[in-house]
């Protein structure tokens, strides 16, 4: 006996800071599933409400135990009392839940998925306190959200203490280094899973009735900029042109944006709602228009390019990293209405070339991302677990801190970061 375990003996714990299920949840959940399929032991924990979450159903069918990490402190007492009567686990603080998860899983590697690049610093701190190796995944970093000085040191320690600090775009990596005012030699960029086929599409929608662009994004105008796009479309010149824009998605500003479109009399704006099969969008749309102010690397951009359609975007996050302006898409100079109008004008002037640009985009994006990002990451995490597993010690009461104390102490020191789901 050499004492070296086989790959199938490694244990992984995935934690997600996001409180809503979105594109940012696809990477960790699909990677967890890939590791479970490969024979590894996997547990997961998230703060996402349980109903109608198909990916969690797939994980649990594969035998993956999922922990609900939501705090119940804000739930009315009578309701919380009923919940607690049925599920004692809900009475525990979030910190205690995570410690319980660690004791149950005894993970060789913890993967903390963050919507915003500093949301998971408290969880990373706990990993370090109990001697667990961890990987950070940051789905978004932006100039709109900077870590305040009171948590900046902990934010820095979280990234530097990780075995690897993963980002979905070079923009997000560089910005994080600026926010901590130092380099991250353990950082690299990974790709998110996409929800359209990898295979090339050969179709092109008819243009007899004009052109159609899709704005595929959460209906959240602060981050995604749909209100600015509606103001541009309300200009007389755009009213007269045969261009229709479909605002796909759901979100906190859905009703307000619909009413704004009616108020501005933007007749060629549609709001089809959320679509679970994004490849269907490209059956009758010629391209994407995305006016985001902050992003990681938008899945909508990758999916547009894979589908052979043209993308017209603002320079948020990593979108500009995968598009060659004028050849595989169009990237605005900034996020203002003036700059959005200018890039739409440039794209409109080249509308007869959109099909050729979309074909070039499809060829380009397939050289920049793997065909199965979650399987790629799962293989890489397996190698990391083999390297780190021998150095980890299982959490126990001899860590010098009572269960949950580290989190409670941190919570007293500063307010927890706001939820910034990507």
N, C-alpha and C positions, 0 to 999 in steps of 0.2 A: 504493500500500500504506500503510495507516494504522498497521500494527503491532499492531492490536487483534485478538486471537484470537476465533474463534467459540466459543460455549458448549461445543461438542463437543470442544474442544481442552483442556479443563481436566482436571486429574489429582487424584484423591483417594486418600488412604490412611486406612484404618480400622484402629484398634488396639483390642483389648479386653483388659482386665485379668482378666476372669473365667476361672476354671479349670474351671467346670462350665457346661453349656449350660442356660439357663433363660429365663424371660420377659424378663429384662434384655438378652438377646442378640438379641431379635427386632427392636428398633428399629434398631440399627446394621446388621444383616445385610440387613434389608428395604430400608433406605435405600440401602445400597450397591448392591443389586440394581436399585433404581429409577434410580439414577444411571447404572449400566451400561446399562440399557435405553434411557436417554435419549442414549446415545452418548458418555458421559464415560469416561475411563480410570480404572479403579479397581483398587487392590490392597487386600488385607485381611490382618490378622495377629491371631492369638489364641492363647491358652494352653489351649484346649479340646481334649481327646483327639479324634482324627479319626474313629473308627468311628461309623457310624450317625447322622451329623449331616446331615440332609437339606438344611437351608438352605445349608450350605457346598457341597453337590453342585450346588444350583441356581446358586450364584454361579460355580462353576468351569465349568459348562456354558455360562454366558454369557461365558466368556472371562476371568473375574476370577482373577488369581493369588492364592493364599492362602499365607501364611507361617506355619509352626508356630513360635511364639515361646517354647515351653516350654524351660526349662533342663533339661539332661540330667545334671546333676551328681549327683543322688541315685539314678540308675539304676545297678544293679550293673555293675561293670566289664565282665564278659564279655558281658552283654546290650548295653551301650552300645557296646562294640567292634564287635559285629555290626551294630548300627544305623549306626554311623559308617562302616563299610566300604561300606555300601550308599548312604548319604546323607551326604556330607561336610558339608552345611549344618548337621546336628545337632551337629557338633563346636564350632560357634561359640557364644559366650556370648550371652545374651539381648540385651545391649547391642549386640554386633556384628551380630546378626540384624536389629535395628531399623535400625541404620545402613545395613546392606546393603539393607534394604527401601526406605529413603529414597533411596539412590543409584539403585536400580532404577526407582522410581516417579517421582522428581523431582516430588513432589506440590505442587500449589498450595495445598492445604488438608489438614491432618491432623485426623482426628476420633478422639479418645481416649474410649472408652466405659469408665466405671468402675462396678463393682458398688457399692462404697462410695466416698464422695465424696473420699477422699484417696489411693486406691490408685494412681492414675496420675501422681503428682507427678514421679517420676523421668523418665517418658517426656515429660511436658510440659517439664521442664528441658532435655532433650536438644533438643527442638524449638526452644526459645529460643536455645540455644547455636549451632545451625546455621542460624538465621534462618528457620525455617519457621513459618507461621501455623497455629494449631491451635484446635480447638473441643473443649471438655470436655463430656461427658455424664455426669451423676451419677445413678445409678439408686436410690441410697439414702443417707440420712443419718439418724443416730439417736443417742440419748443413751447407748446401750450401747457405742458405739465413738467415742472422741474421739481426734484426732491428738495424739500425745505431743509434748511441748515440743521435742524434738530434731528433729522434722520439721515442726513447725507453721509455721515461716517458709517452708519450701519448699512446703508445702500452700497457704499464702496466695498465694505467687508463682504457683503453677500456675493458680489460678483467676483471679487478676487479670491474668495475662499472656495469657489466652485471648482470642481474638477474640470469642467468646461462651462463657458458662458456662451450660449447659443443665441443668435439673432437671425431674423428673417430677411435682413437687408444690410448692406454695408453702411447705408445712411444711419440706421438705428444703432449700429455698433459704434460708429464714429461719434454720434451725438452722445451716447452714453459715456464714452471716454471723456468728452468735453464736460459732461455734467459732474464727473468725479475728478476731473482735472488730472488724469493719468491714463496710461495705457493698460490694456487688458490682454496680456500675452496668451491667456487661456481662452480667448474668444474666437469664434468663427461663425460663418453664415451657413444656415441650413434652409432647405426649401419646405414650404407647407404643402400638404396634399391638395390636390385640385379635384373638382367634382364634375369634370367633363371628360370624355374619352381622350386617351392619348393619341389614338389614330387620327390621321389627317382627314379633314372634311373637304369634299370636292364641290359642295353645293354653294350657290350664291343667291341670296334673295332677289326677287324681281324688283326692278326700280321703276316700273311703269307708273306707279302711284306715288313716286317720290322715294325719299330715303328715310330710314329709321335708325335712331341711335337709342341704346339702352343705358340708363344710369342705374347700375346694379350696386346698391350700397344700403346699409342701415339708414333708415329715415331719421337722421340725426344731423340737423343742418349745421350745428356748431362744428362738428368734426368732418362731415361729409360735404358740406357746402351746397346743398340742393337749392337753398333760397337764392344764392347768388346766380345759379344757373337759370332759375325761373325769371329773375330780373333781366338777364341777357335775352332770354327767349321772348320776353315781353316787348322788346324793341321792334319798331315797325318793320325793319328789314327782315327780321327772322319770322315775323308773322306771315310775310308774303312768300317766303320760300317753302318749297315742298319738303319740309323736314319735320318729322314727328319724334318726340322723345318719350320713352317709357321709363317711369321711375319705379323700378322693381325694389321690393324690400318692405320690411316692417320696422317700426321703431317709435320713439317717443314723440316725434314730430309729424307722424303720418297725417293726422287730421288737419293740422295747421298748414302743411304744405299743399294738401288738396285744396283747402279753402283759399290759400294764397294764389294758387294757379287760377282759380275761378275769379278772384278779386282782380287779378292782373289781366284777366281775359286771355290767358294763354290756352288757346283752343287745341293746340297740337301737343298737349301734355297728357299722358295717361298714367294711372297709378294701379297697375295690375296686382300689387301686393307681393307677398313673399312667394318665391317659386322654389320648390324642393329639387327640381331637375333643371339646373342652369343651362344644360346643353340645348334645351328647348327654346331658350331665349334667342339663340342664333339661327333658328329656323326662318325667322322673318325680320331679323335686325341686321344691319350692315356694320355696326360698330358699337363701341362703348364710349360714353362721355362720363368722366369722373372728375369731380371738382373738389376732392378732399383737401383738408388742411393738415391732417396728420394720418399716417398710415405706417404699417410695417412694410410688407410687400403685398399689395391688394390681390387677393385671389381672383377678383374680377378681371384684372389686367392679364394675369397668366391664362385664365380660362378663355378670355377673348382671343388672345394670340394663338392658343392651341386650336381654337375653333376657326382660325383663318379669317378673322375679322379685324377691322382697324380700331385702334384705341386712341382716344383723344383725352389727355389727362393733365392734371396739374402736377407739379413736381413734389408731391408729398411722399415721404418714405422712399421705398426702393423702386417705385414705378419707372422713374427715369433711368434706372440702372439696367433694365431689361429691354428698353425701347431705344432704337436708333432714330432720332428725330428726322422725320421726312422720308425715311426708308421703311421702317417697320411700325410706325405710328407717329403720333404728334404729342409733344410735351410743351405745355405752356411755360412762360417765363416766371409766373407766379400764381397767386391764388385770388387776385382781385377780379372784380367783374370786368374791368378793362382787359385784363390778361386772358380771362376766359373767353371773352368776345373775340379777342385777337387770334387765339388758337383755333377757335371754331371757324373763323374766317379763312385761315390758312388751310384747314382741313376741307372746308367746303369748296374752295377753289380747286382742290385736287380730287373731288369726289369721283370723277371718272376713273381714277387710279386706285380707289379703295380696295377693289378686289385683289389687285396685284400687291398692294401694300399688305393686305391681310395674309396672302400666301407667303410673302417674305417674312412676316411676323411669325407664322407657324413654323417655318424652317428655323428661324432664329431661336425661339424659345425652347425648342427641343434640344438645342445644344447647350442651354444654360441651366436646365433643371433635370433631375433624374425622373425616369418614368414612374417610379414608385417611391416618393420621398419618405413615407413612413417605414417601408421595408428597409430603405437605406439607413435611416436613423436607428432602427431597431438593431441592425447588424453592428453599427458603431457602438451603441450602448452595451451590447453583449461583450464587446472587446473591453470597454471601460470597466464593466462589472468584474471581468476576470482579473483585471489589474488591481482594482480597488477592494474587492471583496475580502481579501486576506487582512487588510488594514482596518477594517471596520470592527467595532465591537457593538454588540447588541445593547440597546437602551435598557437601563435598569435603575433601580432606586439608588445605586451607589454613585450616580453621576454628580452628587453633591447638591442637586436642586430637587425640590419636590416636583411631582408631576404637574406640568403646566406652569410652574412658577416663572420660567423665563419669558413666556408670552405675556403673562399678567404684569410682570415688572415692566416689560417694554410698552405695554398698553398704557401704563401709568405715566411713562416718560413722555409719550407723544401720542397724538391721535393716529389711528391706523390710516394708511393711505386710502384715498377715495377709490371706488371701483371704476376702472377705465377699460372696460371690455373692448377688445380690438375687433 
